[in-house]
Amino acid sequence: MADLTPPPASAVARGIINILLAMALFTAQDAIAKYLAEAGVSIWQLMFCRAFFAFLPILPLIHARHGWAALRTHRPRDHLARALVAMAALLCFFYGVRVIPLADAYALSFTAPLFMTALSVPLLGERVGWHRWSAVAVGFVGVVVMIRPGAGVFEPAALVVLAGALLYALGIILVRGLSATEASLTIVFYFSLFGSLVSALALPVAGTWPADWRAGALMAALGVVGGLAQLCLTRAYALAPVAVIAPFDYTAMIWAVLVGLTVFGDVPQLPVVAGAALVIAGGIYIIHRETRGGTAGVARPNAAV
């Protein structure tokens, strides 16, 4: 029988601190990816660095907490399928942030919980009531407001980010299935493993040596920061209930706006802010309804990868 005892307040506080730190780290990761992509580093090389250098913070934790036995799995094909979907989602997001402002990409990617709700019907056989369908509708109205056909953020990159959010939602559904038998760190490890191997295949064609030591350090930092963000995220959801933690995912939008302003000189436009508010409102309501029913998705598009 499940333990329904609420976690202590100190654990909840640590969970909130971890999720806030995770969102700041993910924003730093994406800012590094945007900077490197604009400097001419290929998206495939960014993918490799993100997956490979994430081993630096992940492997010591696996060794310390679970031992190498935690890496044993009877579901390698499921891990590979999830890794390929997650890589495709991250590829779309990295492509998007190269072209459009970071805050715009984040606002569009927050549609992931809306896609999760829609996909849960045909893929998981879940019943979705009118409350959640209404939240989905409100969220996609927000997307239309942000994209504004004919103006604003409407360009192929915006549609690529939306495709990435859809792929991320599919990846989360795959993670739900894996989580029945696999530990979170095991799932993270196999993403990094398969992500490194698959993206390495493109390096002979798309990869280049770093221009200088600063570029090389940023490439390594991309994976280290991303790996640390994953660990903070995993820790946050282990310490506190999803209903408490998940809404803090959206604090990433604050960091994205600040980084966009200070580093890239991007000023968020009013339609993007208004549309993001609708998307976030729909996502938070879905999280509220799903946690009442005992399930929940994670709002961040690159948190699971």
C-alpha positions in Angstrom: 0.0 0.0 0.0 1.3 3.4 -1.0 2.6 5.7 1.8 0.3 8.8 1.8 2.1 10.6 4.6 2.9 14.1 3.5 6.6 14.9 3.2 8.1 17.1 5.9 8.2 20.8 5.3 12.0 20.8 5.2 11.9 18.2 2.3 9.3 20.3 0.4 11.5 23.4 0.9 14.6 21.5 -0.4 12.5 20.3 -3.4 11.5 23.8 -4.3 15.1 25.0 -4.0 16.2 22.2 -6.3 13.5 22.9 -8.9 14.4 26.6 -8.9 18.0 25.8 -9.4 17.2 23.3 -12.1 15.3 25.9 -14.1 18.1 28.4 -13.8 20.6 25.8 -14.9 18.4 24.7 -17.9 18.2 28.4 -18.9 22.0 28.7 -18.7 22.3 25.5 -20.8 20.0 26.9 -23.5 21.7 30.3 -23.5 25.1 28.5 -24.0 23.5 26.5 -26.9 22.1 29.6 -28.5 25.5 31.5 -28.2 27.4 28.6 -29.7 24.8 28.0 -32.5 24.9 31.7 -33.4 28.7 31.4 -33.5 28.5 28.6 -36.1 28.7 25.4 -34.0 26.5 22.8 -35.6 23.3 21.6 -33.9 24.6 18.0 -34.0 27.8 19.0 -32.2 25.7 20.8 -29.6 23.7 17.6 -29.2 26.9 15.5 -28.7 28.3 17.9 -26.1 25.0 18.1 -24.3 24.8 14.3 -24.0 28.5 13.3 -23.6 29.7 15.9 -21.0 26.6 15.3 -18.9 28.3 12.1 -17.8 30.7 14.2 -15.7 28.1 15.1 -13.0 25.8 12.0 -13.6 28.3 9.1 -13.3 29.7 10.0 -9.8 26.2 10.3 -8.4 25.1 6.9 -9.9 28.2 5.4 -8.4 27.7 7.0 -5.0 24.0 6.4 -4.6 23.1 3.3 -6.6 26.3 1.6 -7.7 26.9 0.4 -11.2 24.3 -2.3 -10.7 21.7 0.4 -11.3 22.7 0.5 -15.0 21.5 -3.0 -15.6 18.4 -3.1 -17.7 16.2 -5.5 -19.5 14.7 -2.8 -21.7 17.5 -1.4 -23.9 15.2 -1.0 -26.9 12.8 1.1 -24.8 15.7 3.2 -23.6 16.8 3.7 -27.2 13.4 4.6 -28.4 13.0 7.2 -25.6 16.5 8.6 -26.2 15.8 9.0 -29.9 12.5 10.9 -29.3 14.2 13.0 -26.6 17.1 13.8 -28.9 14.7 14.8 -31.7 12.9 17.1 -29.2 16.2 18.7 -28.1 17.4 19.0 -31.7 14.2 21.0 -32.5 14.7 23.2 -29.4 18.4 24.0 -30.1 17.5 24.8 -33.7 14.7 27.1 -32.5 16.8 29.1 -30.0 19.4 29.7 -32.6 16.9 31.7 -34.7 14.3 33.2 -32.3 14.6 34.9 -28.9 15.1 32.5 -25.9 12.0 33.7 -24.2 9.9 33.2 -27.3 11.2 29.6 -27.6 10.4 28.9 -24.0 6.9 30.3 -24.3 6.2 28.1 -27.3 7.8 25.0 -25.7 5.6 25.4 -22.6 2.9 23.8 -24.8 4.3 20.4 -23.9 1.8 19.6 -21.1 -1.0 20.5 -23.6 0.4 17.9 -26.0 0.8 15.4 -23.2 -2.9 15.7 -22.4 -3.9 15.2 -26.0 -1.5 12.3 -26.6 -2.6 10.5 -23.4 -5.9 9.7 -25.0 -4.7 7.6 -28.0 -1.4 6.3 -26.5 -2.4 5.6 -22.9 -6.1 5.2 -23.2 -6.7 7.9 -20.5 -10.0 9.7 -20.2 -9.7 13.4 -20.4 -12.6 15.5 -19.2 -13.8 18.8 -20.4 -11.8 20.6 -17.7 -8.5 19.6 -19.2 -9.7 19.9 -22.8 -10.7 23.5 -22.0 -7.2 24.1 -20.6 -5.7 22.7 -23.8 -7.9 25.0 -25.9 -6.9 28.0 -23.8 -3.2 27.1 -24.2 -3.4 26.8 -28.0 -5.2 30.1 -28.2 -2.1 31.4 -26.5 0.1 29.8 -29.2 -1.9 31.6 -31.9 -1.6 34.9 -30.0 2.2 34.4 -29.8 2.7 33.3 -33.4 0.3 35.9 -34.9 0.3 34.5 -38.5 1.9 37.1 -40.7 3.9 38.8 -38.0 5.8 38.5 -34.8 7.4 35.1 -34.0 5.8 33.4 -36.9 8.6 31.7 -38.8 9.7 28.1 -39.5 11.8 28.1 -36.3 8.7 28.7 -34.2 7.0 25.7 -35.8 10.1 23.6 -35.2 10.0 24.5 -31.4 6.3 23.5 -31.4 7.3 20.2 -33.0 9.9 19.8 -30.3 7.3 20.3 -27.6 5.2 17.6 -29.3 8.1 15.2 -29.4 9.0 16.0 -25.8 5.4 15.1 -24.8 5.8 11.8 -26.5 9.1 11.3 -24.7 7.4 11.9 -21.3 4.8 9.3 -22.2 7.6 6.8 -22.9 9.3 7.8 -19.6 6.1 6.9 -17.8 6.3 3.4 -19.1 10.1 3.1 -18.3 9.6 4.4 -14.8 7.6 1.4 -13.9 10.8 -0.7 -13.8 13.7 1.8 -14.2 15.2 4.4 -11.8 15.3 8.0 -12.9 19.1 8.1 -12.9 19.1 5.0 -15.0 16.9 6.6 -17.6 19.1 9.7 -17.6 22.2 7.6 -18.0 20.9 5.8 -21.1 19.7 9.0 -22.7 23.3 10.4 -22.3 24.7 7.1 -23.6 22.5 6.7 -26.7 22.5 10.5 -27.3 26.3 10.5 -27.3 26.6 7.5 -29.7 24.0 8.7 -32.2 25.1 12.3 -32.4 28.7 11.2 -32.6 27.9 9.6 -36.0 27.3 13.1 -37.4 30.5 14.6 -36.1 32.7 13.6 -39.0 30.4 15.6 -41.3 29.0 18.3 -39.0 31.6 18.6 -36.2 34.5 21.0 -36.0 37.3 21.6 -33.4 36.6 24.5 -31.1 37.9 27.8 -32.4 39.7 28.5 -29.1 39.8 27.3 -25.5 36.8 29.5 -24.6 34.6 27.8 -27.2 35.8 24.4 -26.0 35.0 25.3 -22.4 31.5 26.4 -23.4 30.9 23.1 -25.2 31.9 21.1 -22.2 29.9 23.4 -19.9 26.8 22.8 -22.1 26.8 19.1 -21.0 27.9 19.7 -17.4 25.3 22.4 -16.8 22.6 20.3 -18.4 23.6 17.2 -16.4 23.5 19.2 -13.1 20.1 20.5 -14.1 18.8 17.0 -14.6 20.1 15.9 -11.2 18.5 18.9 -9.5 15.2 18.2 -11.3 15.3 14.5 -10.3 16.0 15.5 -6.7 13.2 18.0 -6.7 10.5 15.5 -7.7 11.9 13.0 -5.2 11.6 15.4 -2.3 8.2 16.9 -2.9 4.8 16.2 -4.6 4.4 16.9 -8.3 1.6 19.3 -7.5 4.0 21.5 -5.5 7.1 21.2 -7.7 5.7 21.3 -11.3 4.4 24.9 -11.3 7.9 26.1 -10.5 9.0 24.8 -13.9 7.6 28.0 -15.3 10.1 30.2 -13.5 12.3 29.3 -16.4 10.4 32.0 -18.3 11.7 34.6 -15.9 15.3 33.5 -16.5 14.8 33.3 -20.2 13.6 36.9 -20.3 16.4 38.1 -18.2 19.1 36.3 -20.1 17.5 37.3 -23.4 17.7 41.0 -22.4 21.1 41.0 -20.8 23.0 38.6 -23.1 21.3 38.7 -26.5 19.5 42.1 -26.3 16.1 40.5 -27.0 13.1 42.5 -25.7 9.9 40.3 -25.3 7.0 41.6 -27.3 3.6 42.0 -25.7 1.8 39.3 -27.7 4.5 36.8 -26.7 4.0 37.7 -23.0 0.2 37.5 -23.3 0.3 34.3 -25.2 2.8 32.8 -22.8 0.4 33.7 -19.9 -2.4 31.7 -21.6 -0.1 28.7 -22.3 1.2 28.7 -18.7 -2.3 29.1 -17.2 -3.5 26.1 -19.3 -0.4 24.1 -18.3 -0.8 24.8 -14.6 -4.5 23.9 -14.6 -3.7 20.6 -16.4 -1.0 19.8 -13.7 -3.6 20.6 -11.0 -6.2 18.3 -12.6 -3.7 15.5 -13.3 -2.2 15.5 -9.8 -5.7 15.2 -8.4 -6.1 12.1 -10.5 -2.7 10.7 -9.5 -0.7 11.5 -12.7 1.3 14.4 -13.9 3.6 15.5 -16.6 6.6 17.8 -16.4 6.3 21.2 -18.1 9.9 21.7 -19.2 10.7 20.6 -22.8 14.3 19.9 -22.2 14.1 18.8 -18.6 13.8 15.2 -19.4 16.8 15.0 -21.7 
